[in-house]
Amino acid sequence: MRVGVIGAGVMGSGVAQALAQSGLSVVVVDIDQAKLEHTRAEIANQLRFRALFGSSEKVEAAEQIMGRIQFTTEHQMLADVNFVIENATENWEVKRGIYELIDDICREDCIFMINTSCISITKLAAVTSRASQVIGTHFMNPVPLKKTVEVIRGYYTSDECIRAVEELLGLMGKEMILVNDYPGFVSNRISHLFMNEAAFVVQDQVATAEEVDDIFKKCYGHAMGPLETADLIGLDTVVHSLHVLYESYQDPKFRCCPLLQKMVDAGLHGKKSGQGFYTY
């Protein structure tokens, strides 16, 4: 089995690593060669770290796993894959362009798996000739460590497609929770309200970022607070998703906090940029 991964950002890197660790052949496609090289190095580092500090069970050598991953700027390399997992930015025009391109490249039985936080699966499926083979797969970050995936059934997604994706996720050691298609689905429709309101609390000087996160961790038992989570996801991604949710529902509860927008405008994107609500 061969799987294509579009997008060499944080999520694409994690998906590619998780697939290769599971013994699958992977081709990672991105239009930015420098990003591909960075991702190659990042995956190699993560695998070496895993070998050094992983469990006592035998861990496959990083070099063997890396040998299953091909990096390229050519979408034509997706011509023979069984699945495509797309991880591009949360931007409708960008994603639409990708699917219009690969629909003509990929084989007819190839399944398109959309790794999106908020964008409608049904809307993206409509720009392809294979709506029954398009499905949402919202992986959680960091992908290699998270055991559950939010899977989204589009209006035309077939039962056969769902079974095939469940089998692929099973090979990766992951289970799925199947939900229906509305913007934001379950996880981000709720979690982005937490992150956005937490930013408003900091903006209004009710509490610091640390105090907000401590309340969620120490009072509610969450593993991470909402602002730590926002930094991990990427504040730019959170802002993009809030804009999508606001546009989709026309509901003021999704209005992006001005502080979040200001931070993104200043290049403070969270962990990936070295500075967000916290310094990394």
Contacts in CASP RR format, 6 or more apart in sequence:
PFRMAT RR
TARGET T0000
AUTHOR 0000-0000-0000
METHOD contacts of the structure
MODEL  1
MRVGVIGAGVMGSGVAQALAQSGLSVVVVDIDQAKLEHTRAEIANQLRFR
ALFGSSEKVEAAEQIMGRIQFTTEHQMLADVNFVIENATENWEVKRGIYE
LIDDICREDCIFMINTSCISITKLAAVTSRASQVIGTHFMNPVPLKKTVE
VIRGYYTSDECIRAVEELLGLMGKEMILVNDYPGFVSNRISHLFMNEAAF
VVQDQVATAEEVDDIFKKCYGHAMGPLETADLIGLDTVVHSLHVLYESYQ
DPKFRCCPLLQKMVDAGLHGKKSGQGFYTY
1 24 0 8 1.000
1 25 0 8 1.000
1 82 0 8 1.000
1 83 0 8 1.000
1 168 0 8 1.000
1 171 0 8 1.000
2 24 0 8 1.000
2 25 0 8 1.000
2 26 0 8 1.000
2 27 0 8 1.000
2 80 0 8 1.000
2 81 0 8 1.000
2 82 0 8 1.000
3 19 0 8 1.000
3 24 0 8 1.000
3 25 0 8 1.000
3 26 0 8 1.000
3 27 0 8 1.000
3 81 0 8 1.000
3 82 0 8 1.000
3 83 0 8 1.000
3 84 0 8 1.000
3 85 0 8 1.000
3 168 0 8 1.000
4 26 0 8 1.000
4 27 0 8 1.000
4 28 0 8 1.000
4 29 0 8 1.000
4 78 0 8 1.000
4 81 0 8 1.000
4 83 0 8 1.000
4 84 0 8 1.000
4 85 0 8 1.000
5 12 0 8 1.000
5 15 0 8 1.000
5 16 0 8 1.000
5 19 0 8 1.000
5 26 0 8 1.000
5 27 0 8 1.000
5 28 0 8 1.000
5 29 0 8 1.000
5 84 0 8 1.000
5 85 0 8 1.000
5 87 0 8 1.000
6 29 0 8 1.000
6 30 0 8 1.000
6 75 0 8 1.000
6 78 0 8 1.000
6 84 0 8 1.000
6 85 0 8 1.000
6 86 0 8 1.000
6 87 0 8 1.000
6 88 0 8 1.000
6 98 0 8 1.000
6 102 0 8 1.000
7 28 0 8 1.000
7 29 0 8 1.000
7 30 0 8 1.000
7 35 0 8 1.000
7 86 0 8 1.000
7 87 0 8 1.000
7 88 0 8 1.000
8 16 0 8 1.000
8 28 0 8 1.000
8 29 0 8 1.000
8 30 0 8 1.000
8 32 0 8 1.000
8 35 0 8 1.000
8 36 0 8 1.000
8 38 0 8 1.000
8 39 0 8 1.000
8 71 0 8 1.000
9 30 0 8 1.000
9 35 0 8 1.000
9 39 0 8 1.000
9 87 0 8 1.000
10 141 0 8 1.000
10 234 0 8 1.000
10 272 0 8 1.000
11 87 0 8 1.000
11 115 0 8 1.000
11 139 0 8 1.000
11 141 0 8 1.000
11 143 0 8 1.000
12 28 0 8 1.000
12 39 0 8 1.000
12 85 0 8 1.000
12 87 0 8 1.000
12 115 0 8 1.000
12 143 0 8 1.000
13 39 0 8 1.000
13 42 0 8 1.000
13 43 0 8 1.000
14 43 0 8 1.000
14 46 0 8 1.000
14 139 0 8 1.000
14 141 0 8 1.000
14 142 0 8 1.000
14 143 0 8 1.000
14 144 0 8 1.000
15 85 0 8 1.000
15 87 0 8 1.000
15 115 0 8 1.000
15 139 0 8 1.000
15 143 0 8 1.000
16 26 0 8 1.000
16 28 0 8 1.000
16 39 0 8 1.000
16 43 0 8 1.000
16 69 0 8 1.000
17 43 0 8 1.000
17 46 0 8 1.000
17 47 0 8 1.000
17 65 0 8 1.000
17 143 0 8 1.000
17 144 0 8 1.000
18 143 0 8 1.000
18 144 0 8 1.000
18 172 0 8 1.000
18 174 0 8 1.000
19 26 0 8 1.000
19 85 0 8 1.000
19 172 0 8 1.000
20 26 0 8 1.000
20 43 0 8 1.000
20 65 0 8 1.000
20 66 0 8 1.000
20 67 0 8 1.000
20 68 0 8 1.000
20 69 0 8 1.000
21 47 0 8 1.000
21 60 0 8 1.000
21 65 0 8 1.000
21 144 0 8 1.000
22 171 0 8 1.000
22 172 0 8 1.000
22 173 0 8 1.000
23 65 0 8 1.000
23 68 0 8 1.000
23 171 0 8 1.000
24 68 0 8 1.000
24 171 0 8 1.000
24 172 0 8 1.000
25 68 0 8 1.000
25 70 0 8 1.000
26 68 0 8 1.000
26 69 0 8 1.000
26 70 0 8 1.000
27 69 0 8 1.000
27 70 0 8 1.000
27 71 0 8 1.000
27 72 0 8 1.000
27 77 0 8 1.000
27 78 0 8 1.000
27 81 0 8 1.000
28 36 0 8 1.000
28 39 0 8 1.000
28 69 0 8 1.000
28 70 0 8 1.000
28 71 0 8 1.000
28 72 0 8 1.000
29 72 0 8 1.000
29 73 0 8 1.000
29 74 0 8 1.000
29 75 0 8 1.000
29 77 0 8 1.000
29 78 0 8 1.000
30 36 0 8 1.000
30 39 0 8 1.000
30 71 0 8 1.000
30 73 0 8 1.000
31 73 0 8 1.000
32 73 0 8 1.000
33 73 0 8 1.000
36 71 0 8 1.000
36 72 0 8 1.000
36 73 0 8 1.000
37 71 0 8 1.000
39 71 0 8 1.000
40 66 0 8 1.000
40 69 0 8 1.000
40 71 0 8 1.000
43 66 0 8 1.000
43 69 0 8 1.000
44 62 0 8 1.000
44 66 0 8 1.000
46 144 0 8 1.000
47 62 0 8 1.000
47 65 0 8 1.000
47 66 0 8 1.000
48 62 0 8 1.000
50 59 0 8 1.000
50 62 0 8 1.000
50 144 0 8 1.000
51 59 0 8 1.000
51 61 0 8 1.000
51 62 0 8 1.000
70 77 0 8 1.000
75 101 0 8 1.000
75 102 0 8 1.000
75 105 0 8 1.000
76 105 0 8 1.000
78 84 0 8 1.000
78 102 0 8 1.000
78 105 0 8 1.000
78 106 0 8 1.000
78 110 0 8 1.000
79 105 0 8 1.000
79 106 0 8 1.000
79 107 0 8 1.000
80 107 0 8 1.000
81 106 0 8 1.000
81 107 0 8 1.000
81 110 0 8 1.000
82 109 0 8 1.000
82 110 0 8 1.000
82 111 0 8 1.000
83 110 0 8 1.000
83 111 0 8 1.000
83 112 0 8 1.000
83 113 0 8 1.000
83 164 0 8 1.000
83 165 0 8 1.000
83 168 0 8 1.000
84 102 0 8 1.000
84 106 0 8 1.000
84 110 0 8 1.000
84 111 0 8 1.000
84 112 0 8 1.000
84 113 0 8 1.000
85 113 0 8 1.000
85 115 0 8 1.000
85 137 0 8 1.000
86 95 0 8 1.000
86 98 0 8 1.000
86 99 0 8 1.000
86 112 0 8 1.000
86 113 0 8 1.000
86 114 0 8 1.000
86 115 0 8 1.000
87 115 0 8 1.000
88 94 0 8 1.000
88 95 0 8 1.000
88 98 0 8 1.000
89 237 0 8 1.000
89 240 0 8 1.000
90 116 0 8 1.000
90 117 0 8 1.000
90 118 0 8 1.000
90 119 0 8 1.000
90 237 0 8 1.000
90 240 0 8 1.000
90 241 0 8 1.000
90 244 0 8 1.000
91 240 0 8 1.000
92 119 0 8 1.000
92 123 0 8 1.000
92 244 0 8 1.000
95 114 0 8 1.000
95 116 0 8 1.000
95 119 0 8 1.000
95 124 0 8 1.000
96 124 0 8 1.000
96 127 0 8 1.000
97 127 0 8 1.000
99 112 0 8 1.000
99 124 0 8 1.000
99 127 0 8 1.000
99 128 0 8 1.000
100 127 0 8 1.000
100 128 0 8 1.000
102 112 0 8 1.000
103 127 0 8 1.000
103 128 0 8 1.000
103 129 0 8 1.000
103 130 0 8 1.000
106 112 0 8 1.000
108 130 0 8 1.000
109 133 0 8 1.000
110 130 0 8 1.000
110 133 0 8 1.000
111 133 0 8 1.000
111 134 0 8 1.000
111 135 0 8 1.000
111 161 0 8 1.000
111 164 0 8 1.000
111 165 0 8 1.000
112 125 0 8 1.000
112 128 0 8 1.000
112 130 0 8 1.000
112 133 0 8 1.000
112 134 0 8 1.000
112 135 0 8 1.000
113 135 0 8 1.000
113 136 0 8 1.000
113 137 0 8 1.000
113 165 0 8 1.000
114 121 0 8 1.000
114 124 0 8 1.000
114 134 0 8 1.000
114 135 0 8 1.000
114 136 0 8 1.000
114 137 0 8 1.000
114 152 0 8 1.000
115 136 0 8 1.000
115 137 0 8 1.000
115 138 0 8 1.000
115 139 0 8 1.000
116 124 0 8 1.000
116 136 0 8 1.000
116 138 0 8 1.000
117 138 0 8 1.000
117 184 0 8 1.000
117 187 0 8 1.000
117 188 0 8 1.000
117 192 0 8 1.000
117 237 0 8 1.000
117 241 0 8 1.000
117 244 0 8 1.000
118 183 0 8 1.000
118 184 0 8 1.000
118 185 0 8 1.000
118 188 0 8 1.000
118 189 0 8 1.000
118 192 0 8 1.000
118 241 0 8 1.000
118 244 0 8 1.000
118 245 0 8 1.000
118 248 0 8 1.000
119 183 0 8 1.000
119 244 0 8 1.000
120 181 0 8 1.000
120 182 0 8 1.000
120 183 0 8 1.000
120 248 0 8 1.000
121 134 0 8 1.000
121 135 0 8 1.000
121 136 0 8 1.000
121 152 0 8 1.000
121 153 0 8 1.000
121 154 0 8 1.000
121 157 0 8 1.000
121 181 0 8 1.000
122 131 0 8 1.000
122 154 0 8 1.000
122 155 0 8 1.000
122 156 0 8 1.000
122 181 0 8 1.000
124 134 0 8 1.000
125 131 0 8 1.000
125 134 0 8 1.000
125 154 0 8 1.000
125 155 0 8 1.000
125 156 0 8 1.000
125 157 0 8 1.000
128 134 0 8 1.000
131 155 0 8 1.000
131 156 0 8 1.000
131 157 0 8 1.000
132 156 0 8 1.000
132 157 0 8 1.000
132 158 0 8 1.000
132 160 0 8 1.000
132 161 0 8 1.000
133 157 0 8 1.000
133 158 0 8 1.000
133 161 0 8 1.000
134 154 0 8 1.000
134 156 0 8 1.000
134 157 0 8 1.000
134 161 0 8 1.000
135 151 0 8 1.000
135 152 0 8 1.000
135 153 0 8 1.000
135 154 0 8 1.000
135 157 0 8 1.000
135 161 0 8 1.000
135 162 0 8 1.000
135 165 0 8 1.000
136 151 0 8 1.000
136 152 0 8 1.000
136 153 0 8 1.000
136 154 0 8 1.000
136 181 0 8 1.000
137 149 0 8 1.000
137 150 0 8 1.000
137 151 0 8 1.000
137 152 0 8 1.000
137 165 0 8 1.000
137 169 0 8 1.000
137 176 0 8 1.000
138 149 0 8 1.000
138 150 0 8 1.000
138 151 0 8 1.000
138 152 0 8 1.000
138 185 0 8 1.000
138 187 0 8 1.000
138 188 0 8 1.000
139 146 0 8 1.000
139 149 0 8 1.000
140 146 0 8 1.000
140 148 0 8 1.000
140 149 0 8 1.000
140 150 0 8 1.000
140 187 0 8 1.000
141 232 0 8 1.000
141 233 0 8 1.000
146 174 0 8 1.000
147 173 0 8 1.000
147 174 0 8 1.000
147 175 0 8 1.000
148 174 0 8 1.000
148 175 0 8 1.000
148 176 0 8 1.000
148 177 0 8 1.000
149 169 0 8 1.000
149 174 0 8 1.000
149 175 0 8 1.000
149 176 0 8 1.000
149 177 0 8 1.000
150 176 0 8 1.000
150 177 0 8 1.000
150 179 0 8 1.000
150 185 0 8 1.000
150 186 0 8 1.000
150 187 0 8 1.000
151 162 0 8 1.000
151 165 0 8 1.000
151 166 0 8 1.000
151 169 0 8 1.000
151 176 0 8 1.000
151 177 0 8 1.000
151 178 0 8 1.000
151 179 0 8 1.000
152 178 0 8 1.000
152 179 0 8 1.000
152 180 0 8 1.000
152 181 0 8 1.000
152 185 0 8 1.000
153 162 0 8 1.000
153 178 0 8 1.000
153 179 0 8 1.000
153 180 0 8 1.000
153 181 0 8 1.000
154 180 0 8 1.000
154 181 0 8 1.000
155 181 0 8 1.000
162 178 0 8 1.000
165 176 0 8 1.000
166 176 0 8 1.000
169 175 0 8 1.000
169 176 0 8 1.000
177 186 0 8 1.000
179 185 0 8 1.000
179 186 0 8 1.000
182 189 0 8 1.000
183 189 0 8 1.000
183 244 0 8 1.000
183 245 0 8 1.000
183 248 0 8 1.000
183 249 0 8 1.000
184 192 0 8 1.000
184 241 0 8 1.000
184 244 0 8 1.000
184 245 0 8 1.000
184 248 0 8 1.000
188 241 0 8 1.000
188 245 0 8 1.000
189 245 0 8 1.000
191 226 0 8 1.000
191 229 0 8 1.000
192 238 0 8 1.000
192 241 0 8 1.000
192 242 0 8 1.000
192 245 0 8 1.000
192 254 0 8 1.000
193 253 0 8 1.000
193 254 0 8 1.000
194 226 0 8 1.000
195 226 0 8 1.000
195 227 0 8 1.000
195 229 0 8 1.000
195 230 0 8 1.000
195 238 0 8 1.000
196 238 0 8 1.000
196 242 0 8 1.000
196 254 0 8 1.000
196 255 0 8 1.000
196 256 0 8 1.000
196 257 0 8 1.000
196 260 0 8 1.000
197 226 0 8 1.000
197 257 0 8 1.000
198 209 0 8 1.000
198 212 0 8 1.000
198 213 0 8 1.000
198 225 0 8 1.000
198 226 0 8 1.000
198 227 0 8 1.000
198 230 0 8 1.000
199 227 0 8 1.000
199 230 0 8 1.000
199 257 0 8 1.000
199 259 0 8 1.000
199 260 0 8 1.000
200 257 0 8 1.000
200 259 0 8 1.000
201 207 0 8 1.000
201 212 0 8 1.000
202 208 0 8 1.000
202 209 0 8 1.000
202 212 0 8 1.000
202 227 0 8 1.000
202 259 0 8 1.000
202 277 0 8 1.000
203 257 0 8 1.000
203 258 0 8 1.000
203 259 0 8 1.000
207 215 0 8 1.000
209 227 0 8 1.000
209 277 0 8 1.000
209 278 0 8 1.000
212 225 0 8 1.000
212 226 0 8 1.000
212 227 0 8 1.000
213 224 0 8 1.000
213 225 0 8 1.000
213 226 0 8 1.000
213 227 0 8 1.000
213 228 0 8 1.000
216 222 0 8 1.000
216 224 0 8 1.000
216 225 0 8 1.000
216 226 0 8 1.000
217 223 0 8 1.000
217 224 0 8 1.000
217 225 0 8 1.000
224 232 0 8 1.000
227 277 0 8 1.000
227 278 0 8 1.000
228 277 0 8 1.000
228 278 0 8 1.000
230 238 0 8 1.000
230 260 0 8 1.000
230 270 0 8 1.000
230 277 0 8 1.000
231 270 0 8 1.000
231 271 0 8 1.000
231 276 0 8 1.000
231 277 0 8 1.000
231 278 0 8 1.000
231 280 0 8 1.000
232 270 0 8 1.000
232 271 0 8 1.000
234 269 0 8 1.000
234 270 0 8 1.000
234 271 0 8 1.000
234 272 0 8 1.000
235 260 0 8 1.000
235 263 0 8 1.000
235 264 0 8 1.000
235 268 0 8 1.000
235 269 0 8 1.000
235 270 0 8 1.000
235 276 0 8 1.000
236 264 0 8 1.000
236 267 0 8 1.000
236 269 0 8 1.000
238 260 0 8 1.000
239 256 0 8 1.000
239 260 0 8 1.000
239 261 0 8 1.000
239 264 0 8 1.000
242 254 0 8 1.000
242 255 0 8 1.000
242 256 0 8 1.000
242 260 0 8 1.000
243 256 0 8 1.000
245 251 0 8 1.000
245 254 0 8 1.000
246 252 0 8 1.000
246 254 0 8 1.000
246 255 0 8 1.000
246 256 0 8 1.000
263 269 0 8 1.000
263 276 0 8 1.000
263 277 0 8 1.000
267 273 0 8 1.000
267 275 0 8 1.000
268 275 0 8 1.000
268 276 0 8 1.000
269 276 0 8 1.000
270 276 0 8 1.000
270 277 0 8 1.000
270 278 0 8 1.000
270 280 0 8 1.000
271 280 0 8 1.000
274 280 0 8 1.000
END
